[in-house]
Amino acid sequence: MTDATATATGAEATGEKKEMVDVFSDEGIGAAAGSNPVGYALAQLGDADENVVTLSADMSGPLGDFRGRHGDRYFEFGIAETNAVGVAAGMAAAGLVPYVVSMAPFGLIKTAEQVRTDWVYNRLKIRMVARLSGLAMGFFGPSHQAIEDIAVARAIDGLDIVTPADANSAIGLLHSTADLDGPIFIRICEGLPPVYDRPPRIERGQWPTVKTGTDVTVIGNGIGTGLGLQAAQLLEGEGISVGVIDSAWLRPYDERAILDAAASTGKLLVIEEHSVVGGVTALVAEVLGRNGVSAHLADQAIPAGEIEVGVPAELLRYYGFTAENVASKIRELAKG
């Protein structure tokens, strides 16, 4: 059963300042669920299970609460992600439950071989929690843009993939995956518009419907789910009915949700803060093709090719991750 109460969010805020956030600073990072859902949930998991350990790859700030409450189970590795992954394998083999918390550009993208060989082949109960995914660190240049990590994760068979849609979703998914066996990759994007009014319990492999609609279905991932809700609200006055699905699990994924959406509206828009290559759009296309289902499929994703450098908020606007742009794409689909 999926508990997926959604809250529509309204039009995009205006007047946003051009500023960079110091992602390396501890200052201002607290236990509040809204500002630091990963740290909040991991501290709770540590409270509940003495086998939970955290391995920080230069992510001490978000893990401040865990470190304060369970200092003997917190391990700092600095910018040595591959070492953290290897040590986590040893810890898991000894009966601990490691959570490796890294910056997404240097998480799975950097450590794919170790994850595949040390974690997945051995079916170890380990989680990689990758913060600052997508364009969140775009001002540092292409080396810090994590826009291929879903594609890498999908290529490693046996690695579960979880992608929260907002802060409450991150808390809910961290809790609901706590008892699952095997390795899990948890991809965290930043600054997500609200979707759930409380931490949902999303069962393994399920894609919750957060809004029903009859004309176009948005398949949101990460930021895409909230943007789909915002766009749907903008279009209500135009008589366009938009359904929104949260693609929270990418392995296993909800094939039935894709096929039902294709059958009900026949017009699908995937929104993902990831390269169009190998991500959620590709997954949806594969499902439609394998099942011989015809549907209009569009995407709002990061295009293949060289990516621009800039403040994350500006990059999101540049690549069309705004409610207004999503609404425009939905209009095109609805008319087609």
Disulfide bonds with the S-S distance in Angstrom:
none
